[in-house]
Amino acid sequence: MKTETSKIQLRELVIGDLDNIHALHSLPETDRFNTLGIPENIGETEKPVESWIESQNKIPRKKYVFCIEDIEKNFIGLLGINMGKPNYRKAEIWYKVHPSYWNNGLATDAVKAALQFCFEQLHLHRVEAGCAVANMASVKVLEKAGFVKEGIERKNLPIRGEWVDNYTFSILEEEFIKTIKDL
Protein backbone atom coordinates (compact mmCIF):
# COMPACT_ATOMS: atom_id res chain seq x y z
CA MET A 1 0.00 0.00 0.00
CA LYS A 2 1.25 3.44 -0.89
CA THR A 3 -0.45 6.83 -0.85
CA GLU A 4 1.03 10.19 -1.78
CA THR A 5 0.57 13.92 -2.09
CA SER A 6 2.63 16.42 -4.09
CA LYS A 7 5.11 16.65 -1.16
CA ILE A 8 5.23 13.23 0.55
CA GLN A 9 4.42 9.59 0.21
CA LEU A 10 3.38 7.01 2.78
CA ARG A 11 4.66 3.51 2.08
CA GLU A 12 4.66 0.24 3.99
CA LEU A 13 7.68 -0.42 6.20
CA VAL A 14 10.43 -2.85 5.24
CA ILE A 15 13.19 -4.18 7.49
CA GLY A 16 15.63 -1.96 5.58
CA ASP A 17 14.00 1.03 7.32
CA LEU A 18 15.29 -0.12 10.72
CA ASP A 19 18.34 2.19 10.86
CA ASN A 20 16.28 5.29 10.00
CA ILE A 21 13.59 4.34 12.52
CA HIS A 22 16.17 3.71 15.24
CA ALA A 23 17.81 7.07 14.55
CA LEU A 24 14.39 8.77 14.76
CA HIS A 25 13.50 7.03 18.04
CA SER A 26 16.91 7.90 19.51
CA LEU A 27 16.49 11.67 19.22
CA PRO A 28 15.61 13.53 22.44
CA GLU A 29 13.55 16.00 20.37
CA THR A 30 11.23 13.30 19.02
CA ASP A 31 11.06 11.54 22.38
CA ARG A 32 9.94 14.64 24.28
CA PHE A 33 6.23 13.75 24.12
CA ASN A 34 6.58 10.02 23.42
CA THR A 35 5.64 7.28 25.88
CA LEU A 36 8.19 4.73 24.54
CA GLY A 37 11.38 6.41 25.70
CA ILE A 38 14.71 6.36 23.89
CA PRO A 39 15.83 2.83 22.98
CA GLU A 40 19.09 1.64 24.55
CA ASN A 41 20.13 -0.18 21.37
CA ILE A 42 18.91 -1.05 17.88
CA GLY A 43 17.55 -4.37 19.18
CA GLU A 44 14.95 -2.46 21.21
CA THR A 45 13.85 -0.68 18.04
CA GLU A 46 13.87 -3.87 15.98
CA LYS A 47 11.15 -5.55 18.11
CA PRO A 48 8.34 -3.11 17.30
CA VAL A 49 9.53 -2.75 13.69
CA GLU A 50 9.33 -6.52 13.19
CA SER A 51 5.87 -6.53 14.80
CA TRP A 52 4.70 -3.72 12.50
CA ILE A 53 5.98 -5.59 9.45
CA GLU A 54 4.31 -8.84 10.58
CA SER A 55 1.01 -6.96 10.99
CA GLN A 56 1.02 -6.29 7.22
CA ASN A 57 -0.03 -9.92 6.63
CA LYS A 58 -2.77 -10.16 9.28
CA ILE A 59 -6.38 -10.51 8.24
CA PRO A 60 -8.27 -8.58 9.36
CA ARG A 61 -5.60 -5.97 9.56
CA LYS A 62 -5.51 -4.13 12.90
CA LYS A 63 -2.50 -1.91 12.37
CA TYR A 64 -0.78 0.02 9.61
CA VAL A 65 2.62 1.67 10.06
CA PHE A 66 4.05 3.69 7.20
CA CYS A 67 7.33 5.39 6.43
CA ILE A 68 6.84 9.02 5.50
CA GLU A 69 9.16 10.04 2.66
CA ASP A 70 9.58 13.28 0.77
CA ILE A 71 9.44 13.33 -3.04
CA GLU A 72 13.18 12.56 -3.20
CA LYS A 73 12.52 9.40 -1.13
CA ASN A 74 14.23 10.79 1.99
CA PHE A 75 13.01 9.29 5.27
CA ILE A 76 10.94 11.86 7.17
CA GLY A 77 9.30 9.78 9.86
CA LEU A 78 6.57 7.30 10.73
CA LEU A 79 2.80 7.35 10.72
CA GLY A 80 0.62 4.65 12.21
CA ILE A 81 -3.05 3.73 12.09
CA ASN A 82 -4.48 1.52 14.83
CA MET A 83 -7.84 0.10 13.85
CA GLY A 84 -10.70 0.02 16.35
CA LYS A 85 -13.54 -2.49 16.54
CA PRO A 86 -14.90 -3.10 13.02
CA ASN A 87 -18.53 -2.20 13.83
CA TYR A 88 -17.42 1.26 15.04
CA ARG A 89 -15.53 1.96 11.78
CA LYS A 90 -12.92 4.04 13.56
CA ALA A 91 -9.16 4.17 14.05
CA GLU A 92 -6.51 6.17 15.85
CA ILE A 93 -3.52 7.69 14.08
CA TRP A 94 -0.10 8.62 15.43
CA TYR A 95 3.04 10.05 13.84
CA LYS A 96 6.64 10.90 14.58
CA VAL A 97 8.61 13.22 12.29
CA HIS A 98 12.37 13.84 12.21
CA PRO A 99 13.18 17.38 13.50
CA SER A 100 14.93 18.23 10.21
CA TYR A 101 11.47 18.22 8.61
CA TRP A 102 9.56 20.18 11.27
CA ASN A 103 7.73 23.42 10.42
CA ASN A 104 7.34 22.94 6.69
CA GLY A 105 3.93 21.28 6.38
CA LEU A 106 5.15 17.75 5.72
CA ALA A 107 3.63 16.30 8.91
CA THR A 108 0.29 17.91 8.02
CA ASP A 109 0.55 16.49 4.49
CA ALA A 110 1.27 13.03 5.91
CA VAL A 111 -1.74 13.21 8.23
CA LYS A 112 -3.97 14.36 5.36
CA ALA A 113 -2.71 11.47 3.20
CA ALA A 114 -3.44 9.06 6.05
CA LEU A 115 -6.95 10.49 6.39
CA GLN A 116 -7.52 10.02 2.69
CA PHE A 117 -6.47 6.37 3.07
CA CYS A 118 -8.64 5.94 6.19
CA PHE A 119 -11.82 7.37 4.67
CA GLU A 120 -11.48 6.39 1.02
CA GLN A 121 -9.80 2.96 1.26
CA LEU A 122 -10.67 1.71 4.73
CA HIS A 123 -14.16 3.32 4.65
CA LEU A 124 -13.92 4.54 8.23
CA HIS A 125 -16.49 6.77 9.89
CA ARG A 126 -14.18 8.41 12.47
CA VAL A 127 -10.44 8.88 12.97
CA GLU A 128 -9.05 9.86 16.36
CA ALA A 129 -5.70 11.25 17.50
CA GLY A 130 -4.20 12.47 20.73
CA CYS A 131 -1.18 14.42 21.89
CA ALA A 132 0.31 15.75 25.08
CA VAL A 133 -1.21 19.12 26.00
CA ALA A 134 2.22 20.76 25.83
CA ASN A 135 2.87 19.43 22.30
CA MET A 136 1.66 22.54 20.48
CA ALA A 137 3.30 21.53 17.18
CA SER A 138 1.18 18.37 17.09
CA VAL A 139 -1.92 20.35 18.02
CA LYS A 140 -1.31 22.60 15.01
CA VAL A 141 -0.75 19.63 12.67
CA LEU A 142 -4.00 17.99 13.73
CA GLU A 143 -6.02 21.20 13.48
CA LYS A 144 -4.59 22.02 10.03
CA ALA A 145 -5.53 18.50 8.90
CA GLY A 146 -9.15 19.12 9.93
CA PHE A 147 -9.31 17.45 13.34
CA VAL A 148 -11.55 18.87 16.05
CA LYS A 149 -10.33 19.04 19.65
CA GLU A 150 -12.81 17.10 21.79
CA GLY A 151 -11.32 17.35 25.24
CA ILE A 152 -8.58 16.49 27.68
CA GLU A 153 -7.75 13.15 29.22
CA ARG A 154 -6.24 14.02 32.56
CA LYS A 155 -2.89 12.48 33.47
CA ASN A 156 -3.25 9.89 30.72
CA LEU A 157 0.26 9.71 29.23
CA PRO A 158 3.21 8.19 31.12
CA ILE A 159 6.17 10.25 29.91
CA ARG A 160 9.52 9.79 31.65
CA GLY A 161 7.96 8.76 34.95
CA GLU A 162 5.39 11.55 35.04
CA TRP A 163 1.68 11.47 34.13
CA VAL A 164 0.75 14.24 31.69
CA ASP A 165 -2.55 15.43 30.24
CA ASN A 166 -3.54 14.47 26.69
CA TYR A 167 -5.74 16.32 24.19
CA THR A 168 -8.17 14.16 22.26
CA PHE A 169 -9.05 14.98 18.65
CA SER A 170 -11.25 13.45 15.98
CA ILE A 171 -12.38 13.96 12.43
CA LEU A 172 -15.51 12.41 10.94
CA GLU A 173 -15.96 11.12 7.42
CA GLU A 174 -18.34 13.96 6.49
CA GLU A 175 -15.86 16.55 7.80
CA PHE A 176 -13.10 15.00 5.74
CA ILE A 177 -15.27 15.12 2.61
CA LYS A 178 -16.00 18.83 3.20
CA THR A 179 -12.54 20.04 4.20
CA ILE A 180 -9.79 17.84 2.77
CA LYS A 181 -9.91 18.56 -0.94
CA ASP A 182 -6.41 19.91 -1.54
CA LEU A 183 -4.39 16.67 -1.81
C-alpha positions as CSV (number, residue, x, y, z in Angstrom):
1,M,0.0,0.0,0.0
2,K,1.2,3.4,-0.9
3,T,-0.4,6.8,-0.9
4,E,1.0,10.2,-1.8
5,T,0.6,13.9,-2.1
6,S,2.6,16.4,-4.1
7,K,5.1,16.6,-1.2
8,I,5.2,13.2,0.6
9,Q,4.4,9.6,0.2
10,L,3.4,7.0,2.8
11,R,4.7,3.5,2.1
12,E,4.7,0.2,4.0
13,L,7.7,-0.4,6.2
14,V,10.4,-2.8,5.2
15,I,13.2,-4.2,7.5
16,G,15.6,-2.0,5.6
17,D,14.0,1.0,7.3
18,L,15.3,-0.1,10.7
19,D,18.3,2.2,10.9
20,N,16.3,5.3,10.0
21,I,13.6,4.3,12.5
22,H,16.2,3.7,15.2
23,A,17.8,7.1,14.5
24,L,14.4,8.8,14.8
25,H,13.5,7.0,18.0
26,S,16.9,7.9,19.5
27,L,16.5,11.7,19.2
28,P,15.6,13.5,22.4
29,E,13.5,16.0,20.4
30,T,11.2,13.3,19.0
31,D,11.1,11.5,22.4
32,R,9.9,14.6,24.3
33,F,6.2,13.8,24.1
34,N,6.6,10.0,23.4
35,T,5.6,7.3,25.9
36,L,8.2,4.7,24.5
37,G,11.4,6.4,25.7
38,I,14.7,6.4,23.9
39,P,15.8,2.8,23.0
40,E,19.1,1.6,24.6
41,N,20.1,-0.2,21.4
42,I,18.9,-1.1,17.9
43,G,17.6,-4.4,19.2
44,E,14.9,-2.5,21.2
45,T,13.8,-0.7,18.0
46,E,13.9,-3.9,16.0
47,K,11.2,-5.5,18.1
48,P,8.3,-3.1,17.3
49,V,9.5,-2.7,13.7
50,E,9.3,-6.5,13.2
51,S,5.9,-6.5,14.8
52,W,4.7,-3.7,12.5
53,I,6.0,-5.6,9.4
54,E,4.3,-8.8,10.6
55,S,1.0,-7.0,11.0
56,Q,1.0,-6.3,7.2
57,N,0.0,-9.9,6.6
58,K,-2.8,-10.2,9.3
59,I,-6.4,-10.5,8.2
60,P,-8.3,-8.6,9.4
61,R,-5.6,-6.0,9.6
62,K,-5.5,-4.1,12.9
63,K,-2.5,-1.9,12.4
64,Y,-0.8,0.0,9.6
65,V,2.6,1.7,10.1
66,F,4.0,3.7,7.2
67,C,7.3,5.4,6.4
68,I,6.8,9.0,5.5
69,E,9.2,10.0,2.7
70,D,9.6,13.3,0.8
71,I,9.4,13.3,-3.0
72,E,13.2,12.6,-3.2
73,K,12.5,9.4,-1.1
74,N,14.2,10.8,2.0
75,F,13.0,9.3,5.3
76,I,10.9,11.9,7.2
77,G,9.3,9.8,9.9
78,L,6.6,7.3,10.7
79,L,2.8,7.4,10.7
80,G,0.6,4.6,12.2
81,I,-3.0,3.7,12.1
82,N,-4.5,1.5,14.8
83,M,-7.8,0.1,13.9
84,G,-10.7,0.0,16.4
85,K,-13.5,-2.5,16.5
86,P,-14.9,-3.1,13.0
87,N,-18.5,-2.2,13.8
88,Y,-17.4,1.3,15.0
89,R,-15.5,2.0,11.8
90,K,-12.9,4.0,13.6
91,A,-9.2,4.2,14.0
92,E,-6.5,6.2,15.8
93,I,-3.5,7.7,14.1
94,W,-0.1,8.6,15.4
95,Y,3.0,10.1,13.8
96,K,6.6,10.9,14.6
97,V,8.6,13.2,12.3
98,H,12.4,13.8,12.2
99,P,13.2,17.4,13.5
100,S,14.9,18.2,10.2
101,Y,11.5,18.2,8.6
102,W,9.6,20.2,11.3
103,N,7.7,23.4,10.4
104,N,7.3,22.9,6.7
105,G,3.9,21.3,6.4
106,L,5.2,17.7,5.7
107,A,3.6,16.3,8.9
108,T,0.3,17.9,8.0
109,D,0.5,16.5,4.5
110,A,1.3,13.0,5.9
111,V,-1.7,13.2,8.2
112,K,-4.0,14.4,5.4
113,A,-2.7,11.5,3.2
114,A,-3.4,9.1,6.0
115,L,-6.9,10.5,6.4
116,Q,-7.5,10.0,2.7
117,F,-6.5,6.4,3.1
118,C,-8.6,5.9,6.2
119,F,-11.8,7.4,4.7
120,E,-11.5,6.4,1.0
121,Q,-9.8,3.0,1.3
122,L,-10.7,1.7,4.7
123,H,-14.2,3.3,4.7
124,L,-13.9,4.5,8.2
125,H,-16.5,6.8,9.9
126,R,-14.2,8.4,12.5
127,V,-10.4,8.9,13.0
128,E,-9.1,9.9,16.4
129,A,-5.7,11.2,17.5
130,G,-4.2,12.5,20.7
131,C,-1.2,14.4,21.9
132,A,0.3,15.8,25.1
133,V,-1.2,19.1,26.0
134,A,2.2,20.8,25.8
135,N,2.9,19.4,22.3
136,M,1.7,22.5,20.5
137,A,3.3,21.5,17.2
138,S,1.2,18.4,17.1
139,V,-1.9,20.3,18.0
140,K,-1.3,22.6,15.0
141,V,-0.7,19.6,12.7
142,L,-4.0,18.0,13.7
143,E,-6.0,21.2,13.5
144,K,-4.6,22.0,10.0
145,A,-5.5,18.5,8.9
146,G,-9.2,19.1,9.9
147,F,-9.3,17.4,13.3
148,V,-11.6,18.9,16.1
149,K,-10.3,19.0,19.6
150,E,-12.8,17.1,21.8
151,G,-11.3,17.3,25.2
152,I,-8.6,16.5,27.7
153,E,-7.7,13.2,29.2
154,R,-6.2,14.0,32.6
155,K,-2.9,12.5,33.5
156,N,-3.2,9.9,30.7
157,L,0.3,9.7,29.2
158,P,3.2,8.2,31.1
159,I,6.2,10.2,29.9
160,R,9.5,9.8,31.7
161,G,8.0,8.8,34.9
162,E,5.4,11.6,35.0
163,W,1.7,11.5,34.1
164,V,0.7,14.2,31.7
165,D,-2.6,15.4,30.2
166,N,-3.5,14.5,26.7
167,Y,-5.7,16.3,24.2
168,T,-8.2,14.2,22.3
169,F,-9.1,15.0,18.6
170,S,-11.3,13.5,16.0
171,I,-12.4,14.0,12.4
172,L,-15.5,12.4,10.9
173,E,-16.0,11.1,7.4
174,E,-18.3,14.0,6.5
175,E,-15.9,16.5,7.8
176,F,-13.1,15.0,5.7
177,I,-15.3,15.1,2.6
178,K,-16.0,18.8,3.2
179,T,-12.5,20.0,4.2
180,I,-9.8,17.8,2.8
181,K,-9.9,18.6,-0.9
182,D,-6.4,19.9,-1.5
183,L,-4.4,16.7,-1.8
